[in-house]
Amino acid sequence: MGKDQSRQPDLQFVNVGLQKLRTAIWHGDGHGRPLLFFNGIGANLEIAQPLGESLTDRDIITFDLPGIGGSPNPTVPYRPWWVAHAAKTILRHFGYDETVDVMGVSWGGGAAQQFAFQYKKTTNRLVLVATAPGVTMVPGDVAALSKMAHPMRYTSQEFLVQHFEALYGDERLGAHQFAEHMKPPQLQGYLYQLSAMAGWSSLPFLPFLPHETLVLAGGNDKIVPLANARMLKFFIRKSELEIFDDGGHLFLLSHSKQVLPILRGFLDREAEEEEYPAFAAQPAE
């Protein structure tokens, strides 16, 4: 991705009920619509740094889930509806009162689907990356999934290097490059996030999503097979699918030069006819 490496996020804690969440905003120049970003399982908000460095025309808003990154451990178990509620609370806190684009990667793709359904009028366009419709997904490779669920992939770089290709199916991206912005989650936070999607499926509501949706998938994704992207494309009426044939689960990073123009083209569609001067955040009260 074309990067502005001087662009660093503003970090702040926001209270969602009794839960404190660490949030980040990469401030853009105000010409593009703000983008709400949902990260993958166990991933801290710093993983979004390449996105923040690339999409400099818009604000990028994301946050650490309970027990992930810099957020304290969860006080109680939570479900996808709460993740969507937390995101909406954060948007309100920072004064984002207009619609936002919504993007989710892997586990975060499920949260993004939930947010788009739960807050239809807040969502403008939807981007789903390397993700699936929840428990109704076509399952991935058993060996990859068993390692995916193992917290040592975050706590042990040796474990990550040893199993990287088996996990992510992407030889173009090195384990050290992936680990550059990674922080190990707390065990309780990781397990709560893992269990949050248990039994959840987006299939019942996907046909009712009115948003233009871009589905991005890697043809060599061992965790979320390509069939899941095709399923999302089938059930979401206003959707389009882009496949990166040799991309693994982390193709958003490994194929960033190919992904960015497609992502920009989708998010900025009709930008000449639309102007977003009111979309910059207002100071929190």
SELOKE-958546 format. One record per residue (C-alpha): residue in one letter; x, y, z; residue number from 1. Coordinates in steps of 0.02 Angstrom, whole numbers. Layout:
atom resn = A; u = X; v = Y; w = Z; resi = NUM
...
! end
This chain:
atom resn = M; u = 0; v = 0; w = 0; resi = 1
atom resn = G; u = 56; v = 177; w = -36; resi = 2
atom resn = K; u = 99; v = 236; w = 139; resi = 3
atom resn = D; u = 118; v = 396; w = 237; resi = 4
atom resn = Q; u = 227; v = 327; w = 377; resi = 5
atom resn = S; u = 211; v = 488; w = 478; resi = 6
atom resn = R; u = 26; v = 458; w = 504; resi = 7
atom resn = Q; u = 2; v = 392; w = 680; resi = 8
atom resn = P; u = -164; v = 362; w = 768; resi = 9
atom resn = D; u = -239; v = 459; w = 911; resi = 10
atom resn = L; u = -264; v = 336; w = 1054; resi = 11
atom resn = Q; u = -396; v = 351; w = 1188; resi = 12
atom resn = F; u = -497; v = 242; w = 1306; resi = 13
atom resn = V; u = -686; v = 242; w = 1288; resi = 14
atom resn = N; u = -808; v = 167; w = 1413; resi = 15
atom resn = V; u = -943; v = 52; w = 1344; resi = 16
atom resn = G; u = -1048; v = 16; w = 1498; resi = 17
atom resn = L; u = -928; v = -57; w = 1626; resi = 18
atom resn = Q; u = -801; v = -106; w = 1494; resi = 19
atom resn = K; u = -656; v = 7; w = 1448; resi = 20
atom resn = L; u = -597; v = -8; w = 1267; resi = 21
atom resn = R; u = -438; v = 60; w = 1190; resi = 22
atom resn = T; u = -479; v = 151; w = 1029; resi = 23
atom resn = A; u = -379; v = 226; w = 885; resi = 24
atom resn = I; u = -417; v = 354; w = 751; resi = 25
atom resn = W; u = -304; v = 388; w = 604; resi = 26
atom resn = H; u = -361; v = 562; w = 552; resi = 27
atom resn = G; u = -376; v = 593; w = 366; resi = 28
atom resn = D; u = -393; v = 754; w = 267; resi = 29
atom resn = G; u = -584; v = 749; w = 276; resi = 30
atom resn = H; u = -617; v = 717; w = 92; resi = 31
atom resn = G; u = -668; v = 536; w = 113; resi = 32
atom resn = R; u = -803; v = 454; w = 217; resi = 33
atom resn = P; u = -742; v = 385; w = 385; resi = 34
atom resn = L; u = -704; v = 199; w = 389; resi = 35
atom resn = L; u = -747; v = 90; w = 540; resi = 36
atom resn = F; u = -629; v = -58; w = 546; resi = 37
atom resn = F; u = -655; v = -225; w = 636; resi = 38
atom resn = N; u = -498; v = -328; w = 665; resi = 39
atom resn = G; u = -470; v = -515; w = 663; resi = 40
atom resn = I; u = -469; v = -628; w = 815; resi = 41
atom resn = G; u = -337; v = -587; w = 944; resi = 42
atom resn = A; u = -274; v = -442; w = 838; resi = 43
atom resn = N; u = -231; v = -277; w = 921; resi = 44
atom resn = L; u = -274; v = -112; w = 837; resi = 45
atom resn = E; u = -94; v = -81; w = 782; resi = 46
atom resn = I; u = -122; v = -215; w = 648; resi = 47
atom resn = A; u = -226; v = -81; w = 558; resi = 48
atom resn = Q; u = -75; v = 35; w = 543; resi = 49
atom resn = P; u = -43; v = -5; w = 357; resi = 50
atom resn = L; u = -225; v = 38; w = 321; resi = 51
atom resn = G; u = -208; v = 201; w = 417; resi = 52
atom resn = E; u = -50; v = 243; w = 321; resi = 53
atom resn = S; u = -132; v = 210; w = 153; resi = 54
atom resn = L; u = -307; v = 284; w = 159; resi = 55
atom resn = T; u = -252; v = 460; w = 204; resi = 56
atom resn = D; u = -409; v = 544; w = 135; resi = 57
atom resn = R; u = -522; v = 474; w = 272; resi = 58
atom resn = D; u = -528; v = 442; w = 458; resi = 59
atom resn = I; u = -497; v = 260; w = 508; resi = 60
atom resn = I; u = -581; v = 210; w = 672; resi = 61
atom resn = T; u = -546; v = 46; w = 762; resi = 62
atom resn = F; u = -531; v = -24; w = 938; resi = 63
atom resn = D; u = -462; v = -167; w = 1042; resi = 64
atom resn = L; u = -592; v = -290; w = 1103; resi = 65
atom resn = P; u = -591; v = -338; w = 1289; resi = 66
atom resn = G; u = -428; v = -423; w = 1337; resi = 67
atom resn = I; u = -351; v = -386; w = 1167; resi = 68
atom resn = G; u = -209; v = -263; w = 1138; resi = 69
atom resn = G; u = -224; v = -125; w = 1268; resi = 70
atom resn = S; u = -404; v = -155; w = 1323; resi = 71
atom resn = P; u = -432; v = -229; w = 1498; resi = 72
atom resn = N; u = -501; v = -405; w = 1512; resi = 73
atom resn = P; u = -688; v = -429; w = 1485; resi = 74
atom resn = T; u = -799; v = -410; w = 1636; resi = 75
atom resn = V; u = -928; v = -532; w = 1565; resi = 76
atom resn = P; u = -942; v = -639; w = 1407; resi = 77
atom resn = Y; u = -1008; v = -546; w = 1255; resi = 78
atom resn = R; u = -1092; v = -581; w = 1088; resi = 79
atom resn = P; u = -1080; v = -502; w = 913; resi = 80
atom resn = W; u = -1224; v = -382; w = 949; resi = 81
atom resn = W; u = -1121; v = -309; w = 1092; resi = 82
atom resn = V; u = -970; v = -285; w = 978; resi = 83
atom resn = A; u = -1080; v = -188; w = 857; resi = 84
atom resn = H; u = -1153; v = -88; w = 1002; resi = 85
atom resn = A; u = -977; v = -50; w = 1065; resi = 86
atom resn = A; u = -926; v = 14; w = 893; resi = 87
atom resn = K; u = -1081; v = 124; w = 882; resi = 88
atom resn = T; u = -1044; v = 193; w = 1056; resi = 89
atom resn = I; u = -866; v = 236; w = 1002; resi = 90
atom resn = L; u = -929; v = 323; w = 845; resi = 91
atom resn = R; u = -1049; v = 427; w = 950; resi = 92
atom resn = H; u = -914; v = 467; w = 1077; resi = 93
atom resn = F; u = -803; v = 543; w = 943; resi = 94
atom resn = G; u = -943; v = 636; w = 857; resi = 95
atom resn = Y; u = -966; v = 531; w = 700; resi = 96
atom resn = D; u = -1150; v = 566; w = 675; resi = 97
atom resn = E; u = -1161; v = 532; w = 488; resi = 98
atom resn = T; u = -1145; v = 367; w = 396; resi = 99
atom resn = V; u = -978; v = 276; w = 391; resi = 100
atom resn = D; u = -904; v = 142; w = 281; resi = 101
atom resn = V; u = -877; v = -22; w = 373; resi = 102
atom resn = M; u = -738; v = -148; w = 345; resi = 103
atom resn = G; u = -701; v = -312; w = 434; resi = 104
atom resn = V; u = -564; v = -443; w = 415; resi = 105
atom resn = S; u = -584; v = -627; w = 460; resi = 106
atom resn = W; u = -671; v = -632; w = 632; resi = 107
atom resn = G; u = -698; v = -446; w = 612; resi = 108
atom resn = G; u = -793; v = -479; w = 452; resi = 109
atom resn = G; u = -927; v = -563; w = 556; resi = 110
atom resn = A; u = -932; v = -412; w = 671; resi = 111
atom resn = A; u = -944; v = -298; w = 519; resi = 112
atom resn = Q; u = -1093; v = -398; w = 452; resi = 113
atom resn = Q; u = -1178; v = -385; w = 622; resi = 114
atom resn = F; u = -1146; v = -198; w = 630; resi = 115
atom resn = A; u = -1216; v = -170; w = 454; resi = 116
atom resn = F; u = -1374; v = -266; w = 500; resi = 117
atom resn = Q; u = -1394; v = -191; w = 673; resi = 118
atom resn = Y; u = -1358; v = -13; w = 616; resi = 119
atom resn = K; u = -1415; v = -9; w = 436; resi = 120
atom resn = K; u = -1436; v = 180; w = 432; resi = 121
atom resn = T; u = -1261; v = 209; w = 502; resi = 122
atom resn = T; u = -1179; v = 100; w = 370; resi = 123
atom resn = N; u = -1140; v = 167; w = 197; resi = 124
atom resn = R; u = -1035; v = 35; w = 108; resi = 125
atom resn = L; u = -974; v = -132; w = 175; resi = 126
atom resn = V; u = -807; v = -219; w = 143; resi = 127
atom resn = L; u = -786; v = -401; w = 196; resi = 128
atom resn = V; u = -610; v = -474; w = 189; resi = 129
atom resn = A; u = -562; v = -658; w = 210; resi = 130
atom resn = T; u = -721; v = -692; w = 308; resi = 131
atom resn = A; u = -876; v = -801; w = 317; resi = 132
atom resn = P; u = -1059; v = -802; w = 373; resi = 133
atom resn = G; u = -1020; v = -873; w = 545; resi = 134
atom resn = V; u = -1058; v = -1050; w = 603; resi = 135
atom resn = T; u = -1138; v = -1088; w = 434; resi = 136
atom resn = M; u = -969; v = -1066; w = 348; resi = 137
atom resn = V; u = -880; v = -1194; w = 242; resi = 138
atom resn = P; u = -744; v = -1250; w = 364; resi = 139
atom resn = G; u = -560; v = -1226; w = 331; resi = 140
atom resn = D; u = -414; v = -1346; w = 337; resi = 141
atom resn = V; u = -416; v = -1442; w = 501; resi = 142
atom resn = A; u = -229; v = -1420; w = 530; resi = 143
atom resn = A; u = -240; v = -1232; w = 501; resi = 144
atom resn = L; u = -393; v = -1212; w = 612; resi = 145
atom resn = S; u = -313; v = -1308; w = 756; resi = 146
atom resn = K; u = -163; v = -1191; w = 751; resi = 147
atom resn = M; u = -275; v = -1040; w = 727; resi = 148
atom resn = A; u = -363; v = -1074; w = 892; resi = 149
atom resn = H; u = -197; v = -1094; w = 983; resi = 150
atom resn = P; u = -149; v = -935; w = 1079; resi = 151
atom resn = M; u = 36; v = -976; w = 1054; resi = 152
atom resn = R; u = 25; v = -905; w = 879; resi = 153
atom resn = Y; u = 24; v = -736; w = 967; resi = 154
atom resn = T; u = 131; v = -772; w = 1118; resi = 155
atom resn = S; u = 271; v = -871; w = 1033; resi = 156
atom resn = Q; u = 357; v = -804; w = 878; resi = 157
atom resn = E; u = 444; v = -972; w = 859; resi = 158
atom resn = F; u = 273; v = -1058; w = 850; resi = 159
atom resn = L; u = 212; v = -928; w = 724; resi = 160
atom resn = V; u = 366; v = -948; w = 612; resi = 161
atom resn = Q; u = 356; v = -1138; w = 620; resi = 162
atom resn = H; u = 172; v = -1146; w = 571; resi = 163
atom resn = F; u = 153; v = -985; w = 470; resi = 164
atom resn = E; u = 126; v = -1060; w = 297; resi = 165
atom resn = A; u = 12; v = -1197; w = 366; resi = 166
atom resn = L; u = -88; v = -1064; w = 457; resi = 167
atom resn = Y; u = -105; v = -927; w = 328; resi = 168
atom resn = G; u = -63; v = -1009; w = 161; resi = 169
atom resn = D; u = 35; v = -858; w = 106; resi = 170
atom resn = E; u = 220; v = -875; w = 65; resi = 171
atom resn = R; u = 234; v = -696; w = 4; resi = 172
atom resn = L; u = 212; v = -628; w = 179; resi = 173
atom resn = G; u = 342; v = -671; w = 310; resi = 174
atom resn = A; u = 301; v = -710; w = 490; resi = 175
atom resn = H; u = 414; v = -570; w = 550; resi = 176
atom resn = Q; u = 324; v = -444; w = 439; resi = 177
atom resn = F; u = 156; v = -501; w = 508; resi = 178
atom resn = A; u = 221; v = -491; w = 687; resi = 179
atom resn = E; u = 285; v = -313; w = 666; resi = 180
atom resn = H; u = 131; v = -231; w = 743; resi = 181
atom resn = M; u = 67; v = -382; w = 840; resi = 182
atom resn = K; u = 42; v = -389; w = 1028; resi = 183
atom resn = P; u = -8; v = -549; w = 1118; resi = 184
atom resn = P; u = -187; v = -547; w = 1187; resi = 185
atom resn = Q; u = -229; v = -594; w = 1364; resi = 186
atom resn = L; u = -287; v = -775; w = 1373; resi = 187
atom resn = Q; u = -458; v = -731; w = 1445; resi = 188
atom resn = G; u = -485; v = -600; w = 1311; resi = 189
atom resn = Y; u = -435; v = -720; w = 1173; resi = 190
atom resn = L; u = -549; v = -859; w = 1235; resi = 191
atom resn = Y; u = -697; v = -740; w = 1259; resi = 192
atom resn = Q; u = -674; v = -673; w = 1083; resi = 193
atom resn = L; u = -660; v = -850; w = 1015; resi = 194
atom resn = S; u = -823; v = -901; w = 1100; resi = 195
atom resn = A; u = -917; v = -741; w = 1056; resi = 196
atom resn = M; u = -963; v = -806; w = 882; resi = 197
atom resn = A; u = -1015; v = -979; w = 942; resi = 198
atom resn = G; u = -1181; v = -1024; w = 860; resi = 199
atom resn = W; u = -1191; v = -856; w = 769; resi = 200
atom resn = S; u = -1236; v = -848; w = 585; resi = 201
atom resn = S; u = -1269; v = -702; w = 469; resi = 202
atom resn = L; u = -1358; v = -805; w = 336; resi = 203
atom resn = P; u = -1534; v = -763; w = 400; resi = 204
atom resn = F; u = -1506; v = -576; w = 378; resi = 205
atom resn = L; u = -1383; v = -564; w = 233; resi = 206
atom resn = P; u = -1521; v = -550; w = 101; resi = 207
atom resn = F; u = -1590; v = -400; w = 194; resi = 208
atom resn = L; u = -1429; v = -298; w = 191; resi = 209
atom resn = P; u = -1461; v = -150; w = 76; resi = 210
atom resn = H; u = -1280; v = -92; w = 66; resi = 211
atom resn = E; u = -1160; v = -100; w = -79; resi = 212
atom resn = T; u = -1036; v = -232; w = -24; resi = 213
atom resn = L; u = -861; v = -279; w = -82; resi = 214
atom resn = V; u = -809; v = -457; w = -40; resi = 215
atom resn = L; u = -621; v = -491; w = -51; resi = 216
atom resn = A; u = -551; v = -667; w = -41; resi = 217
atom resn = G; u = -389; v = -764; w = -60; resi = 218
atom resn = G; u = -391; v = -918; w = -170; resi = 219
atom resn = N; u = -265; v = -1004; w = -57; resi = 220
atom resn = D; u = -347; v = -960; w = 109; resi = 221
atom resn = K; u = -336; v = -1114; w = 220; resi = 222
atom resn = I; u = -434; v = -1038; w = 365; resi = 223
atom resn = V; u = -582; v = -965; w = 270; resi = 224
atom resn = P; u = -599; v = -1059; w = 104; resi = 225
atom resn = L; u = -652; v = -966; w = -52; resi = 226
atom resn = A; u = -824; v = -1048; w = -49; resi = 227
atom resn = N; u = -871; v = -934; w = 95; resi = 228
atom resn = A; u = -840; v = -777; w = -7; resi = 229
atom resn = R; u = -947; v = -849; w = -146; resi = 230
atom resn = M; u = -1083; v = -881; w = -17; resi = 231
atom resn = L; u = -1077; v = -700; w = 42; resi = 232
atom resn = K; u = -1084; v = -642; w = -138; resi = 233
atom resn = F; u = -1237; v = -750; w = -170; resi = 234
atom resn = F; u = -1337; v = -694; w = -18; resi = 235
atom resn = I; u = -1295; v = -507; w = -17; resi = 236
atom resn = R; u = -1394; v = -426; w = -156; resi = 237
atom resn = K; u = -1282; v = -276; w = -196; resi = 238
atom resn = S; u = -1116; v = -366; w = -182; resi = 239
atom resn = E; u = -964; v = -393; w = -292; resi = 240
atom resn = L; u = -823; v = -517; w = -270; resi = 241
atom resn = E; u = -636; v = -497; w = -301; resi = 242
atom resn = I; u = -524; v = -651; w = -287; resi = 243
atom resn = F; u = -335; v = -650; w = -266; resi = 244
atom resn = D; u = -296; v = -822; w = -334; resi = 245
atom resn = D; u = -129; v = -853; w = -246; resi = 246
atom resn = G; u = -176; v = -755; w = -89; resi = 247
atom resn = G; u = -186; v = -837; w = 82; resi = 248
atom resn = H; u = -281; v = -778; w = 235; resi = 249
atom resn = L; u = -171; v = -623; w = 249; resi = 250
atom resn = F; u = -184; v = -568; w = 68; resi = 251
atom resn = L; u = -238; v = -395; w = 127; resi = 252
atom resn = L; u = -55; v = -372; w = 179; resi = 253
atom resn = S; u = 36; v = -484; w = 56; resi = 254
atom resn = H; u = -60; v = -419; w = -96; resi = 255
atom resn = S; u = -82; v = -241; w = -34; resi = 256
atom resn = K; u = -26; v = -162; w = -199; resi = 257
atom resn = Q; u = -165; v = -255; w = -290; resi = 258
atom resn = V; u = -295; v = -233; w = -152; resi = 259
atom resn = L; u = -278; v = -46; w = -124; resi = 260
atom resn = P; u = -338; v = 15; w = -297; resi = 261
atom resn = I; u = -488; v = -101; w = -287; resi = 262
atom resn = L; u = -530; v = -44; w = -111; resi = 263
atom resn = R; u = -509; v = 140; w = -155; resi = 264
atom resn = G; u = -613; v = 121; w = -313; resi = 265
atom resn = F; u = -754; v = 42; w = -215; resi = 266
atom resn = L; u = -753; v = 164; w = -69; resi = 267
atom resn = D; u = -732; v = 317; w = -179; resi = 268
atom resn = R; u = -862; v = 269; w = -308; resi = 269
atom resn = E; u = -965; v = 421; w = -359; resi = 270
atom resn = A; u = -848; v = 529; w = -255; resi = 271
atom resn = E; u = -856; v = 666; w = -387; resi = 272
atom resn = E; u = -1044; v = 683; w = -360; resi = 273
atom resn = E; u = -1035; v = 665; w = -171; resi = 274
atom resn = E; u = -947; v = 778; w = -49; resi = 275
atom resn = Y; u = -919; v = 735; w = 133; resi = 276
atom resn = P; u = -872; v = 899; w = 221; resi = 277
atom resn = A; u = -978; v = 856; w = 373; resi = 278
atom resn = F; u = -898; v = 688; w = 404; resi = 279
atom resn = A; u = -749; v = 745; w = 507; resi = 280
atom resn = A; u = -770; v = 700; w = 689; resi = 281
atom resn = Q; u = -833; v = 831; w = 809; resi = 282
atom resn = P; u = -744; v = 850; w = 977; resi = 283
atom resn = A; u = -811; v = 732; w = 1109; resi = 284
atom resn = E; u = -909; v = 817; w = 1246; resi = 285
! end
